[in-house]
Amino acid sequence: MGLRLLLVAALTWAALRAWRALSAPGRREEEMVQCAACGTFVPRRQAASAVFDGERRWFCDPTCLGRYGGR
């Protein structure tokens, strides 16, 4: 009886783990952009941006944005 209870508990635990893994939201791939000043790649949502000569440029941080704007 004890072995059967242990087996049922183990199977229940494994089923719950599998269900949680399958129902968890998937990781989304983030679009990466290249800093126009230093070439570093950063996630687009974290990047600073500005328009130069009618074209949007992306920057890894405000320092690079200022450096690029001073050219």
N, CA, C, O and CB atoms as a CASP TS submission, in Angstrom:
PFRMAT TS
TARGET T0000
AUTHOR 0000-0000-0000
METHOD Language model
MODEL 1
PARENT N/A
ATOM      1  N   MET     1       0.818  -1.197   0.000  1.00  0.00           N
ATOM      2  CA  MET     1       0.000   0.000   0.000  1.00  0.00           C
ATOM      3  C   MET     1       0.860   1.260   0.000  1.00  0.00           C
ATOM      4  O   MET     1       0.553   2.222  -0.704  1.00  0.00           O
ATOM      5  CB  MET     1      -0.929  -0.001   1.200  1.00  0.00           C
ATOM      6  N   GLY     2       1.945   1.259   0.793  1.00  0.00           N
ATOM      7  CA  GLY     2       2.826   2.419   0.876  1.00  0.00           C
ATOM      8  C   GLY     2       3.543   2.685  -0.433  1.00  0.00           C
ATOM      9  O   GLY     2       3.732   3.836  -0.825  1.00  0.00           O
ATOM     10  N   LEU     3       3.945   1.607  -1.114  1.00  0.00           N
ATOM     11  CA  LEU     3       4.638   1.759  -2.397  1.00  0.00           C
ATOM     12  C   LEU     3       3.693   2.333  -3.448  1.00  0.00           C
ATOM     13  O   LEU     3       4.096   3.154  -4.272  1.00  0.00           O
ATOM     14  CB  LEU     3       5.207   0.403  -2.873  1.00  0.00           C
ATOM     15  N   ARG     4       2.449   1.902  -3.416  1.00  0.00           N
ATOM     16  CA  ARG     4       1.458   2.404  -4.372  1.00  0.00           C
ATOM     17  C   ARG     4       1.213   3.903  -4.138  1.00  0.00           C
ATOM     18  O   ARG     4       1.112   4.671  -5.095  1.00  0.00           O
ATOM     19  CB  ARG     4       0.124   1.606  -4.248  1.00  0.00           C
ATOM     20  N   LEU     5       1.118   4.309  -2.887  1.00  0.00           N
ATOM     21  CA  LEU     5       0.917   5.717  -2.553  1.00  0.00           C
ATOM     22  C   LEU     5       2.103   6.556  -3.023  1.00  0.00           C
ATOM     23  O   LEU     5       1.923   7.646  -3.566  1.00  0.00           O
ATOM     24  CB  LEU     5       0.710   5.887  -1.037  1.00  0.00           C
ATOM     25  N   LEU     6       3.310   6.047  -2.812  1.00  0.00           N
ATOM     26  CA  LEU     6       4.520   6.742  -3.259  1.00  0.00           C
ATOM     27  C   LEU     6       4.541   6.876  -4.781  1.00  0.00           C
ATOM     28  O   LEU     6       4.911   7.925  -5.309  1.00  0.00           O
ATOM     29  CB  LEU     6       5.777   5.997  -2.776  1.00  0.00           C
ATOM     30  N   LEU     7       4.148   5.826  -5.478  1.00  0.00           N
ATOM     31  CA  LEU     7       4.113   5.853  -6.940  1.00  0.00           C
ATOM     32  C   LEU     7       3.082   6.862  -7.448  1.00  0.00           C
ATOM     33  O   LEU     7       3.361   7.606  -8.388  1.00  0.00           O
ATOM     34  CB  LEU     7       3.798   4.453  -7.492  1.00  0.00           C
ATOM     35  N   VAL     8       1.908   6.896  -6.845  1.00  0.00           N
ATOM     36  CA  VAL     8       0.868   7.851  -7.242  1.00  0.00           C
ATOM     37  C   VAL     8       1.342   9.277  -6.983  1.00  0.00           C
ATOM     38  O   VAL     8       1.119  10.162  -7.809  1.00  0.00           O
ATOM     39  CB  VAL     8      -0.454   7.576  -6.479  1.00  0.00           C
ATOM     40  N   ALA     9       1.992   9.507  -5.850  1.00  0.00           N
ATOM     41  CA  ALA     9       2.504  10.842  -5.532  1.00  0.00           C
ATOM     42  C   ALA     9       3.565  11.271  -6.542  1.00  0.00           C
ATOM     43  O   ALA     9       3.565  12.419  -6.987  1.00  0.00           O
ATOM     44  CB  ALA     9       3.087  10.870  -4.108  1.00  0.00           C
ATOM     45  N   ALA    10       4.465  10.364  -6.907  1.00  0.00           N
ATOM     46  CA  ALA    10       5.522  10.685  -7.871  1.00  0.00           C
ATOM     47  C   ALA    10       4.932  10.986  -9.247  1.00  0.00           C
ATOM     48  O   ALA    10       5.367  11.924  -9.915  1.00  0.00           O
ATOM     49  CB  ALA    10       6.529   9.524  -7.970  1.00  0.00           C
ATOM     50  N   LEU    11       3.954  10.206  -9.670  1.00  0.00           N
ATOM     51  CA  LEU    11       3.322  10.446 -10.970  1.00  0.00           C
ATOM     52  C   LEU    11       2.540  11.762 -10.972  1.00  0.00           C
ATOM     53  O   LEU    11       2.536  12.481 -11.971  1.00  0.00           O
ATOM     54  CB  LEU    11       2.390   9.279 -11.334  1.00  0.00           C
ATOM     55  N   THR    12       1.886  12.072  -9.868  1.00  0.00           N
ATOM     56  CA  THR    12       1.166  13.341  -9.761  1.00  0.00           C
ATOM     57  C   THR    12       2.134  14.509  -9.838  1.00  0.00           C
ATOM     58  O   THR    12       1.882  15.488 -10.540  1.00  0.00           O
ATOM     59  CB  THR    12       0.362  13.402  -8.452  1.00  0.00           C
ATOM     60  N   TRP    13       3.230  14.408  -9.124  1.00  0.00           N
ATOM     61  CA  TRP    13       4.258  15.459  -9.141  1.00  0.00           C
ATOM     62  C   TRP    13       4.798  15.655 -10.558  1.00  0.00           C
ATOM     63  O   TRP    13       4.930  16.788 -11.019  1.00  0.00           O
ATOM     64  CB  TRP    13       5.415  15.108  -8.172  1.00  0.00           C
ATOM     65  N   ALA    14       5.113  14.547 -11.255  1.00  0.00           N
ATOM     66  CA  ALA    14       5.645  14.636 -12.615  1.00  0.00           C
ATOM     67  C   ALA    14       4.614  15.246 -13.568  1.00  0.00           C
ATOM     68  O   ALA    14       4.968  16.045 -14.435  1.00  0.00           O
ATOM     69  CB  ALA    14       6.070  13.245 -13.116  1.00  0.00           C
ATOM     70  N   ALA    15       3.351  14.875 -13.410  1.00  0.00           N
ATOM     71  CA  ALA    15       2.303  15.422 -14.277  1.00  0.00           C
ATOM     72  C   ALA    15       2.134  16.923 -14.043  1.00  0.00           C
ATOM     73  O   ALA    15       1.966  17.680 -14.999  1.00  0.00           O
ATOM     74  CB  ALA    15       0.966  14.695 -14.032  1.00  0.00           C
ATOM     75  N   LEU    16       2.178  17.357 -12.789  1.00  0.00           N
ATOM     76  CA  LEU    16       2.068  18.787 -12.500  1.00  0.00           C
ATOM     77  C   LEU    16       3.241  19.565 -13.071  1.00  0.00           C
ATOM     78  O   LEU    16       3.052  20.651 -13.619  1.00  0.00           O
ATOM     79  CB  LEU    16       1.978  19.018 -11.001  1.00  0.00           C
ATOM     80  N   ARG    17       4.437  19.033 -12.952  1.00  0.00           N
ATOM     81  CA  ARG    17       5.618  19.708 -13.512  1.00  0.00           C
ATOM     82  C   ARG    17       5.506  19.825 -15.027  1.00  0.00           C
ATOM     83  O   ARG    17       5.812  20.873 -15.596  1.00  0.00           O
ATOM     84  CB  ARG    17       6.908  18.950 -13.136  1.00  0.00           C
ATOM     85  N   ALA    18       5.070  18.759 -15.678  1.00  0.00           N
ATOM     86  CA  ALA    18       4.920  18.781 -17.134  1.00  0.00           C
ATOM     87  C   ALA    18       3.844  19.780 -17.544  1.00  0.00           C
ATOM     88  O   ALA    18       4.030  20.520 -18.510  1.00  0.00           O
ATOM     89  CB  ALA    18       4.573  17.376 -17.666  1.00  0.00           C
ATOM     90  N   TRP    19       2.729  19.813 -16.829  1.00  0.00           N
ATOM     91  CA  TRP    19       1.646  20.736 -17.148  1.00  0.00           C
ATOM     92  C   TRP    19       2.103  22.175 -16.990  1.00  0.00           C
ATOM     93  O   TRP    19       1.800  23.012 -17.841  1.00  0.00           O
ATOM     94  CB  TRP    19       0.431  20.468 -16.260  1.00  0.00           C
ATOM     95  N   ARG    20       2.828  22.484 -15.919  1.00  0.00           N
ATOM     96  CA  ARG    20       3.328  23.844 -15.711  1.00  0.00           C
ATOM     97  C   ARG    20       4.309  24.251 -16.808  1.00  0.00           C
ATOM     98  O   ARG    20       4.274  25.384 -17.289  1.00  0.00           O
ATOM     99  CB  ARG    20       4.002  23.958 -14.340  1.00  0.00           C
ATOM    100  N   ALA    21       5.171  23.337 -17.196  1.00  0.00           N
ATOM    101  CA  ALA    21       6.152  23.648 -18.244  1.00  0.00           C
ATOM    102  C   ALA    21       5.465  23.909 -19.585  1.00  0.00           C
ATOM    103  O   ALA    21       5.866  24.803 -20.331  1.00  0.00           O
ATOM    104  CB  ALA    21       7.166  22.497 -18.388  1.00  0.00           C
ATOM    105  N   LEU    22       4.445  23.137 -19.883  1.00  0.00           N
ATOM    106  CA  LEU    22       3.756  23.294 -21.165  1.00  0.00           C
ATOM    107  C   LEU    22       2.819  24.493 -21.183  1.00  0.00           C
ATOM    108  O   LEU    22       2.574  25.064 -22.245  1.00  0.00           O
ATOM    109  CB  LEU    22       2.977  22.043 -21.488  1.00  0.00           C
ATOM    110  N   SER    23       2.294  24.881 -20.032  1.00  0.00           N
ATOM    111  CA  SER    23       1.349  25.995 -20.006  1.00  0.00           C
ATOM    112  C   SER    23       2.014  27.335 -19.714  1.00  0.00           C
ATOM    113  O   SER    23       1.349  28.370 -19.751  1.00  0.00           O
ATOM    114  CB  SER    23       0.285  25.733 -18.981  1.00  0.00           C
ATOM    115  N   ALA    24       3.304  27.333 -19.428  1.00  0.00           N
ATOM    116  CA  ALA    24       4.014  28.584 -19.143  1.00  0.00           C
ATOM    117  C   ALA    24       4.115  29.417 -20.417  1.00  0.00           C
ATOM    118  O   ALA    24       4.278  28.868 -21.507  1.00  0.00           O
ATOM    119  CB  ALA    24       5.429  28.299 -18.564  1.00  0.00           C
ATOM    120  N   PRO    25       4.020  30.734 -20.287  1.00  0.00           N
ATOM    121  CA  PRO    25       4.160  31.578 -21.483  1.00  0.00           C
ATOM    122  C   PRO    25       5.563  31.438 -22.064  1.00  0.00           C
ATOM    123  O   PRO    25       6.546  31.373 -21.326  1.00  0.00           O
ATOM    124  CB  PRO    25       3.865  33.063 -21.147  1.00  0.00           C
ATOM    125  N   GLY    26       5.646  31.393 -23.362  1.00  0.00           N
ATOM    126  CA  GLY    26       6.938  31.240 -24.028  1.00  0.00           C
ATOM    127  C   GLY    26       7.765  32.510 -23.976  1.00  0.00           C
ATOM    128  O   GLY    26       7.231  33.613 -23.852  1.00  0.00           O
ATOM    129  N   ARG    27       9.044  32.344 -24.070  1.00  0.00           N
ATOM    130  CA  ARG    27       9.931  33.503 -24.113  1.00  0.00           C
ATOM    131  C   ARG    27       9.869  34.106 -25.504  1.00  0.00           C
ATOM    132  O   ARG    27       9.956  33.403 -26.510  1.00  0.00           O
ATOM    133  CB  ARG    27      11.393  33.116 -23.738  1.00  0.00           C
ATOM    134  N   ARG    28       9.720  35.400 -25.540  1.00  0.00           N
ATOM    135  CA  ARG    28       9.684  36.083 -26.828  1.00  0.00           C
ATOM    136  C   ARG    28      11.088  36.517 -27.196  1.00  0.00           C
ATOM    137  O   ARG    28      11.869  36.957 -26.352  1.00  0.00           O
ATOM    138  CB  ARG    28       8.725  37.297 -26.794  1.00  0.00           C
ATOM    139  N   GLU    29      11.381  36.386 -28.443  1.00  0.00           N
ATOM    140  CA  GLU    29      12.655  36.884 -28.944  1.00  0.00           C
ATOM    141  C   GLU    29      12.563  38.399 -29.030  1.00  0.00           C
ATOM    142  O   GLU    29      11.602  38.935 -29.583  1.00  0.00           O
ATOM    143  CB  GLU    29      13.010  36.257 -30.334  1.00  0.00           C
ATOM    144  N   GLU    30      13.543  39.083 -28.494  1.00  0.00           N
ATOM    145  CA  GLU    30      13.552  40.540 -28.574  1.00  0.00           C
ATOM    146  C   GLU    30      14.338  40.972 -29.800  1.00  0.00           C
ATOM    147  O   GLU    30      15.365  40.387 -30.141  1.00  0.00           O
ATOM    148  CB  GLU    30      14.152  41.163 -27.292  1.00  0.00           C
ATOM    149  N   GLU    31      13.836  42.000 -30.447  1.00  0.00           N
ATOM    150  CA  GLU    31      14.557  42.554 -31.585  1.00  0.00           C
ATOM    151  C   GLU    31      15.764  43.323 -31.060  1.00  0.00           C
ATOM    152  O   GLU    31      15.637  44.159 -30.166  1.00  0.00           O
ATOM    153  CB  GLU    31      13.636  43.474 -32.449  1.00  0.00           C
ATOM    154  N   MET    32      16.920  43.037 -31.616  1.00  0.00           N
ATOM    155  CA  MET    32      18.147  43.715 -31.224  1.00  0.00           C
ATOM    156  C   MET    32      18.469  44.780 -32.267  1.00  0.00           C
ATOM    157  O   MET    32      18.269  44.575 -33.464  1.00  0.00           O
ATOM    158  CB  MET    32      19.325  42.706 -31.073  1.00  0.00           C
ATOM    159  N   VAL    33      18.967  45.915 -31.794  1.00  0.00           N
ATOM    160  CA  VAL    33      19.386  46.992 -32.688  1.00  0.00           C
ATOM    161  C   VAL    33      20.843  47.324 -32.389  1.00  0.00           C
ATOM    162  O   VAL    33      21.319  47.138 -31.270  1.00  0.00           O
ATOM    163  CB  VAL    33      18.476  48.256 -32.523  1.00  0.00           C
ATOM    164  N   GLN    34      21.533  47.811 -33.395  1.00  0.00           N
ATOM    165  CA  GLN    34      22.950  48.132 -33.246  1.00  0.00           C
ATOM    166  C   GLN    34      23.128  49.617 -32.973  1.00  0.00           C
ATOM    167  O   GLN    34      22.539  50.461 -33.649  1.00  0.00           O
ATOM    168  CB  GLN    34      23.736  47.721 -34.501  1.00  0.00           C
ATOM    169  N   CYS    35      23.944  49.923 -31.980  1.00  0.00           N
ATOM    170  CA  CYS    35      24.232  51.312 -31.634  1.00  0.00           C
ATOM    171  C   CYS    35      24.980  51.959 -32.797  1.00  0.00           C
ATOM    172  O   CYS    35      25.983  51.427 -33.272  1.00  0.00           O
ATOM    173  CB  CYS    35      25.064  51.405 -30.311  1.00  0.00           C
ATOM    174  N   ALA    36      24.486  53.108 -33.250  1.00  0.00           N
ATOM    175  CA  ALA    36      25.104  53.806 -34.378  1.00  0.00           C
ATOM    176  C   ALA    36      26.460  54.395 -34.011  1.00  0.00           C
ATOM    177  O   ALA    36      27.273  54.667 -34.895  1.00  0.00           O
ATOM    178  CB  ALA    36      24.186  54.906 -34.878  1.00  0.00           C
ATOM    179  N   ALA    37      26.717  54.598 -32.718  1.00  0.00           N
ATOM    180  CA  ALA    37      27.977  55.213 -32.303  1.00  0.00           C
ATOM    181  C   ALA    37      29.078  54.189 -32.028  1.00  0.00           C
ATOM    182  O   ALA    37      30.213  54.367 -32.471  1.00  0.00           O
ATOM    183  CB  ALA    37      27.752  56.051 -31.068  1.00  0.00           C
ATOM    184  N   CYS    38      28.747  53.111 -31.296  1.00  0.00           N
ATOM    185  CA  CYS    38      29.805  52.180 -30.882  1.00  0.00           C
ATOM    186  C   CYS    38      29.651  50.771 -31.441  1.00  0.00           C
ATOM    187  O   CYS    38      30.574  49.965 -31.332  1.00  0.00           O
ATOM    188  CB  CYS    38      29.846  52.105 -29.392  1.00  0.00           C
ATOM    189  N   GLY    39      28.498  50.457 -32.041  1.00  0.00           N
ATOM    190  CA  GLY    39      28.306  49.148 -32.657  1.00  0.00           C
ATOM    191  C   GLY    39      27.774  48.066 -31.728  1.00  0.00           C
ATOM    192  O   GLY    39      27.581  46.931 -32.163  1.00  0.00           O
ATOM    193  N   THR    40      27.534  48.386 -30.469  1.00  0.00           N
ATOM    194  CA  THR    40      27.006  47.414 -29.517  1.00  0.00           C
ATOM    195  C   THR    40      25.557  47.081 -29.853  1.00  0.00           C
ATOM    196  O   THR    40      24.794  47.962 -30.251  1.00  0.00           O
ATOM    197  CB  THR    40      27.115  47.950 -28.077  1.00  0.00           C
ATOM    198  N   PHE    41      25.171  45.810 -29.695  1.00  0.00           N
ATOM    199  CA  PHE    41      23.783  45.405 -29.904  1.00  0.00           C
ATOM    200  C   PHE    41      23.047  45.437 -28.574  1.00  0.00           C
ATOM    201  O   PHE    41      23.543  44.930 -27.568  1.00  0.00           O
ATOM    202  CB  PHE    41      23.703  43.993 -30.543  1.00  0.00           C
ATOM    203  N   VAL    42      21.861  46.034 -28.574  1.00  0.00           N
ATOM    204  CA  VAL    42      21.023  46.130 -27.378  1.00  0.00           C
ATOM    205  C   VAL    42      19.577  45.817 -27.753  1.00  0.00           C
ATOM    206  O   VAL    42      19.197  45.985 -28.912  1.00  0.00           O
ATOM    207  CB  VAL    42      21.131  47.545 -26.728  1.00  0.00           C
ATOM    208  N   PRO    43      18.755  45.362 -26.787  1.00  0.00           N
ATOM    209  CA  PRO    43      17.336  45.160 -27.075  1.00  0.00           C
ATOM    210  C   PRO    43      16.687  46.490 -27.466  1.00  0.00           C
ATOM    211  O   PRO    43      16.955  47.527 -26.859  1.00  0.00           O
ATOM    212  CB  PRO    43      16.610  44.540 -25.851  1.00  0.00           C
ATOM    213  N   ARG    44      15.844  46.443 -28.476  1.00  0.00           N
ATOM    214  CA  ARG    44      15.230  47.671 -29.001  1.00  0.00           C
ATOM    215  C   ARG    44      14.460  48.437 -27.930  1.00  0.00           C
ATOM    216  O   ARG    44      14.473  49.668 -27.917  1.00  0.00           O
ATOM    217  CB  ARG    44      14.299  47.336 -30.154  1.00  0.00           C
ATOM    218  N   ARG    45      13.787  47.713 -27.031  1.00  0.00           N
ATOM    219  CA  ARG    45      12.984  48.389 -26.009  1.00  0.00           C
ATOM    220  C   ARG    45      13.842  49.145 -25.003  1.00  0.00           C
ATOM    221  O   ARG    45      13.335  50.022 -24.304  1.00  0.00           O
ATOM    222  CB  ARG    45      12.117  47.381 -25.280  1.00  0.00           C
ATOM    223  N   GLN    46      15.140  48.824 -24.914  1.00  0.00           N
ATOM    224  CA  GLN    46      16.033  49.510 -23.979  1.00  0.00           C
ATOM    225  C   GLN    46      16.880  50.576 -24.658  1.00  0.00           C
ATOM    226  O   GLN    46      17.546  51.362 -23.983  1.00  0.00           O
ATOM    227  CB  GLN    46      16.935  48.509 -23.296  1.00  0.00           C
ATOM    228  N   ALA    47      16.861  50.610 -25.973  1.00  0.00           N
ATOM    229  CA  ALA    47      17.743  51.514 -26.710  1.00  0.00           C
ATOM    230  C   ALA    47      17.184  52.934 -26.766  1.00  0.00           C
ATOM    231  O   ALA    47      15.971  53.148 -26.784  1.00  0.00           O
ATOM    232  CB  ALA    47      17.967  50.991 -28.123  1.00  0.00           C
ATOM    233  N   ALA    48      18.098  53.888 -26.793  1.00  0.00           N
ATOM    234  CA  ALA    48      17.730  55.286 -27.050  1.00  0.00           C
ATOM    235  C   ALA    48      17.694  55.460 -28.564  1.00  0.00           C
ATOM    236  O   ALA    48      18.410  54.765 -29.285  1.00  0.00           O
ATOM    237  CB  ALA    48      18.747  56.305 -26.370  1.00  0.00           C
ATOM    238  N   SER    49      16.871  56.375 -29.047  1.00  0.00           N
ATOM    239  CA  SER    49      16.818  56.582 -30.492  1.00  0.00           C
ATOM    240  C   SER    49      16.625  58.054 -30.807  1.00  0.00           C
ATOM    241  O   SER    49      16.138  58.834 -29.989  1.00  0.00           O
ATOM    242  CB  SER    49      15.690  55.751 -31.120  1.00  0.00           C
ATOM    243  N   ALA    50      17.022  58.404 -32.015  1.00  0.00           N
ATOM    244  CA  ALA    50      16.841  59.765 -32.521  1.00  0.00           C
ATOM    245  C   ALA    50      16.847  59.696 -34.038  1.00  0.00           C
ATOM    246  O   ALA    50      17.337  58.732 -34.627  1.00  0.00           O
ATOM    247  CB  ALA    50      17.959  60.738 -31.990  1.00  0.00           C
ATOM    248  N   VAL    51      16.299  60.726 -34.661  1.00  0.00           N
ATOM    249  CA  VAL    51      16.252  60.792 -36.122  1.00  0.00           C
ATOM    250  C   VAL    51      17.332  61.753 -36.598  1.00  0.00           C
ATOM    251  O   VAL    51      17.380  62.910 -36.183  1.00  0.00           O
ATOM    252  CB  VAL    51      14.842  61.242 -36.627  1.00  0.00           C
ATOM    253  N   PHE    52      18.198  61.256 -37.476  1.00  0.00           N
ATOM    254  CA  PHE    52      19.248  62.062 -38.098  1.00  0.00           C
ATOM    255  C   PHE    52      19.087  61.944 -39.605  1.00  0.00           C
ATOM    256  O   PHE    52      19.007  60.838 -40.138  1.00  0.00           O
ATOM    257  CB  PHE    52      20.682  61.602 -37.640  1.00  0.00           C
ATOM    258  N   ASP    53      19.039  63.078 -40.294  1.00  0.00           N
ATOM    259  CA  ASP    53      18.885  63.109 -41.753  1.00  0.00           C
ATOM    260  C   ASP    53      17.684  62.287 -42.210  1.00  0.00           C
ATOM    261  O   ASP    53      17.749  61.606 -43.234  1.00  0.00           O
ATOM    262  CB  ASP    53      20.154  62.591 -42.429  1.00  0.00           C
ATOM    263  N   GLY    54      16.591  62.348 -41.454  1.00  0.00           N
ATOM    264  CA  GLY    54      15.375  61.640 -41.826  1.00  0.00           C
ATOM    265  C   GLY    54      15.399  60.149 -41.559  1.00  0.00           C
ATOM    266  O   GLY    54      14.464  59.451 -41.952  1.00  0.00           O
ATOM    267  N   GLU    55      16.421  59.637 -40.912  1.00  0.00           N
ATOM    268  CA  GLU    55      16.528  58.205 -40.642  1.00  0.00           C
ATOM    269  C   GLU    55      16.710  57.970 -39.146  1.00  0.00           C
ATOM    270  O   GLU    55      17.535  58.618 -38.503  1.00  0.00           O
ATOM    271  CB  GLU    55      17.704  57.583 -41.435  1.00  0.00           C
ATOM    272  N   ARG    56      15.925  57.029 -38.593  1.00  0.00           N
ATOM    273  CA  ARG    56      16.021  56.722 -37.164  1.00  0.00           C
ATOM    274  C   ARG    56      17.300  55.946 -36.881  1.00  0.00           C
ATOM    275  O   ARG    56      17.618  54.975 -37.567  1.00  0.00           O
ATOM    276  CB  ARG    56      14.787  55.918 -36.689  1.00  0.00           C
ATOM    277  N   ARG    57      18.016  56.381 -35.876  1.00  0.00           N
ATOM    278  CA  ARG    57      19.243  55.715 -35.423  1.00  0.00           C
ATOM    279  C   ARG    57      19.019  55.241 -33.988  1.00  0.00           C
ATOM    280  O   ARG    57      18.317  55.891 -33.212  1.00  0.00           O
ATOM    281  CB  ARG    57      20.494  56.678 -35.516  1.00  0.00           C
ATOM    282  N   TRP    58      19.618  54.113 -33.649  1.00  0.00           N
ATOM    283  CA  TRP    58      19.488  53.515 -32.321  1.00  0.00           C
ATOM    284  C   TRP    58      20.822  53.604 -31.598  1.00  0.00           C
ATOM    285  O   TRP    58      21.884  53.546 -32.216  1.00  0.00           O
ATOM    286  CB  TRP    58      19.015  52.042 -32.416  1.00  0.00           C
ATOM    287  N   PHE    59      20.750  53.748 -30.262  1.00  0.00           N
ATOM    288  CA  PHE    59      21.953  53.911 -29.447  1.00  0.00           C
ATOM    289  C   PHE    59      21.831  53.084 -28.173  1.00  0.00           C
ATOM    290  O   PHE    59      20.738  52.901 -27.638  1.00  0.00           O
ATOM    291  CB  PHE    59      22.189  55.401 -29.105  1.00  0.00           C
ATOM    292  N   CYS    60      22.972  52.588 -27.696  1.00  0.00           N
ATOM    293  CA  CYS    60      22.957  51.738 -26.504  1.00  0.00           C
ATOM    294  C   CYS    60      22.647  52.525 -25.239  1.00  0.00           C
ATOM    295  O   CYS    60      22.096  51.968 -24.290  1.00  0.00           O
ATOM    296  CB  CYS    60      24.291  51.033 -26.350  1.00  0.00           C
ATOM    297  N   ASP    61      22.988  53.806 -25.208  1.00  0.00           N
ATOM    298  CA  ASP    61      22.672  54.647 -24.049  1.00  0.00           C
ATOM    299  C   ASP    61      22.720  56.121 -24.452  1.00  0.00           C
ATOM    300  O   ASP    61      23.185  56.446 -25.544  1.00  0.00           O
ATOM    301  CB  ASP    61      23.660  54.369 -22.878  1.00  0.00           C
ATOM    302  N   PRO    62      22.250  57.005 -23.591  1.00  0.00           N
ATOM    303  CA  PRO    62      22.234  58.437 -23.927  1.00  0.00           C
ATOM    304  C   PRO    62      23.630  59.020 -24.181  1.00  0.00           C
ATOM    305  O   PRO    62      23.762  59.995 -24.920  1.00  0.00           O
ATOM    306  CB  PRO    62      21.569  59.211 -22.811  1.00  0.00           C
ATOM    307  N   THR    63      24.662  58.440 -23.581  1.00  0.00           N
ATOM    308  CA  THR    63      26.023  58.927 -23.816  1.00  0.00           C
ATOM    309  C   THR    63      26.411  58.753 -25.282  1.00  0.00           C
ATOM    310  O   THR    63      26.947  59.671 -25.902  1.00  0.00           O
ATOM    311  CB  THR    63      27.027  58.186 -22.909  1.00  0.00           C
ATOM    312  N   CYS    64      26.138  57.576 -25.829  1.00  0.00           N
ATOM    313  CA  CYS    64      26.446  57.341 -27.246  1.00  0.00           C
ATOM    314  C   CYS    64      25.579  58.216 -28.142  1.00  0.00           C
ATOM    315  O   CYS    64      26.037  58.686 -29.184  1.00  0.00           O
ATOM    316  CB  CYS    64      26.244  55.858 -27.605  1.00  0.00           C
ATOM    317  N   LEU    65      24.338  58.435 -27.747  1.00  0.00           N
ATOM    318  CA  LEU    65      23.464  59.325 -28.516  1.00  0.00           C
ATOM    319  C   LEU    65      24.057  60.722 -28.566  1.00  0.00           C
ATOM    320  O   LEU    65      24.098  61.335 -29.633  1.00  0.00           O
ATOM    321  CB  LEU    65      22.047  59.368 -27.907  1.00  0.00           C
ATOM    322  N   GLY    66      24.516  61.234 -27.436  1.00  0.00           N
ATOM    323  CA  GLY    66      25.135  62.557 -27.395  1.00  0.00           C
ATOM    324  C   GLY    66      26.423  62.617 -28.190  1.00  0.00           C
ATOM    325  O   GLY    66      26.707  63.610 -28.859  1.00  0.00           O
ATOM    326  N   ARG    67      27.206  61.543 -28.111  1.00  0.00           N
ATOM    327  CA  ARG    67      28.462  61.494 -28.857  1.00  0.00           C
ATOM    328  C   ARG    67      28.194  61.492 -30.362  1.00  0.00           C
ATOM    329  O   ARG    67      28.889  62.171 -31.117  1.00  0.00           O
ATOM    330  CB  ARG    67      29.278  60.248 -28.457  1.00  0.00           C
ATOM    331  N   TYR    68      27.191  60.732 -30.797  1.00  0.00           N
ATOM    332  CA  TYR    68      26.858  60.656 -32.218  1.00  0.00           C
ATOM    333  C   TYR    68      26.278  61.982 -32.706  1.00  0.00           C
ATOM    334  O   TYR    68      26.587  62.424 -33.813  1.00  0.00           O
ATOM    335  CB  TYR    68      25.862  59.512 -32.478  1.00  0.00           C
ATOM    336  N   GLY    69      25.447  62.611 -31.893  1.00  0.00           N
ATOM    337  CA  GLY    69      24.827  63.877 -32.269  1.00  0.00           C
ATOM    338  C   GLY    69      25.825  65.014 -32.372  1.00  0.00           C
ATOM    339  O   GLY    69      25.569  66.008 -33.051  1.00  0.00           O
ATOM    340  N   GLY    70      26.964  64.876 -31.702  1.00  0.00           N
ATOM    341  CA  GLY    70      27.986  65.916 -31.731  1.00  0.00           C
ATOM    342  C   GLY    70      28.934  65.819 -32.907  1.00  0.00           C
ATOM    343  O   GLY    70      29.857  66.625 -33.029  1.00  0.00           O
ATOM    344  N   ARG    71      28.718  64.840 -33.775  1.00  0.00           N
ATOM    345  CA  ARG    71      29.616  64.668 -34.933  1.00  0.00           C
ATOM    346  C   ARG    71      29.471  65.793 -35.908  1.00  0.00           C
ATOM    347  O   ARG    71      30.148  65.810 -36.936  1.00  0.00           O
ATOM    348  CB  ARG    71      29.347  63.354 -35.637  1.00  0.00           C
TER
END
